[in-house]
């Protein structure tokens, strides 16, 4: 069976059943849908005529004992995994998913649903009321403080300083806005601030995004960190002119704001010694998957298949992961699947480990500040690493970081306090953060800022519509 491109291919299964007496040998194209399950067949690339000729010669030359063993493996598979078996397994899986959804719904009902960010309600009112109540030792907000406004709907955007069940105390507000205390901001880049692309040239941020980041990090108390799958040299080219912290290759290396040196997370001397052992497999699948791209970086390797045929690319990614699983386990390398990519990097490297080290260095006062009392994290990721990272952020809700807010882009499975509807909304959050954190405690220009708030509310209402 020499299919160039095929679906399930029942011909190979019919041949196996018909050869129960003669024990004929099956020569099967690697592009046939059944090739990955019929392990007793001799698999070939039909485009390679020499390989095909050798396979036919091998099939005709096999002794009777080996023919029987190969046929027994194939016959057992075909007769075990029948159409009724697959139908039953699909129904069982659907029932299992239904039960899991019911259990998750019950958990969500107890924990509280993830609500959209609301800039007017969750930031302006709380900050003005807490600050001026503390300053004036009274209960009446200062003149010009924002009044209660309508919620901006499910697609409204903003930033909150605490979860709904935790009111922000006066001492906490003093901590967040103290002259010697940091406010930490974590942004994932791909699928959060920018659409993800295969080529880095298409991923480059625009001048407007750079301006928004520059506005946010202009306040020395704000520490902004951007995490990306791109290597350090690319992030330096994109954001090197800004005073932002950078996390390269999904945690493989990081650089603090206003610092020129990078710290790497890999403890070994040769961080890419394993490349040579996995590259032949990756190159093999890249050649056989039109539209795929192999990106070798300093500490990790990424196999992109966004531009491949969706079904064929996903199938090839599954096959590639199966081929790499045993080898990468022995090499101490993780294979991480996320958004049409497969990323290979050392097991000891993760986003969680990198953020823990960054926070540790901040707490040790190595960056010249006394404490970090507010943290805001925004991510559109949906991998196991992102889940673990947000779980770690939630653990920071106790001192020394008193207020931690996690926000996801879209209604993914990522457990977060809040969500925004799209990448466009996430960029609006970034713009508003710069304005809010810079001006919310500035008593001058109150009227002008309220006018800007009204304008923003109108913009949000238009966006929601």
Number of C-alpha atoms within 10 A of each C-alpha: 16 17 16 12 12 13 10 11 15 12 10 20 18 11 16 23 16 12 14 13 9 11 21 18 23 24 20 23 23 20 21 20 17 19 20 12 11 20 13 20 21 19 22 23 18 18 12 9 11 11 14 20 13 12 19 15 11 14 17 12 10 12 10 11 9 12 19 18 13 19 23 16 14 22 21 12 17 18 13 11 10 11 11 10 11 12 11 12 12 12 11 12 12 12 12 11 12 12 12 12 12 11 12 12 13 12 12 13 10 9 9 12 14 15 15 24 27 26 24 25 20 19 20 22 17 17 24 19 19 19 19 20 16 17 12 11 9 10 11 11 19 17 10 14 20 22 14 10 11 10 16 22 15 15 20 25 30 26 27 25 23 21 16 12 7 9 11 17 11 17 13 18 20 15 21 23 20 15 12 14 19 24 23 20 23 20 22 22 23 21 19 23 25 20 14 18 15 20 11 12 9 11 16 17 15 10 9 11 16 15 14 20 23 18 19 26 23 16 14 13 21 22 21 23 26 22 23 19 21 21 20 21 12 15 20 15 10 15 18 17 11 18 20 24 22 26 32 25 26 22 23 26 23 25 21 21 18 12 12 9 9 14 12 17 19 18 9 8 7 9 17 17 11 17 16 9 12 16 14 11 13 19 14 11 19 19 12 13 19 14 15 22 22 19 13 16 17 15 24 24 22 23 23 24 25 18 15 17 14 12 9 15 22 16 14 20 22 14 13 18 17 11 14 18 13 10 13 20 13 8 14 12 20 20 18 15 18 14 14 18 20 20 20 21 27 21 14 13 22 21 20 20 15 21 20 14 14 18 13 12 13 19 17 13 11 10 11 10 15 15 20 24 25 26 25 21 20 27 27 26 22 18 15 12 16 19 17 16 20 23 16 15 21 17 12 18 18 11 11 12 23 20 26 23 23 25 26 28 24 22 16 12 11 23 21 24 22 24 31 29 18 19 19 15 24 27 20 20 23 22 19 21 22 20 16 20 20 17 14 18 14 11 13 10 10 18 14 10 19 16 11 13 18 14 12 16 21 13 14 21 15 11 15 15 9
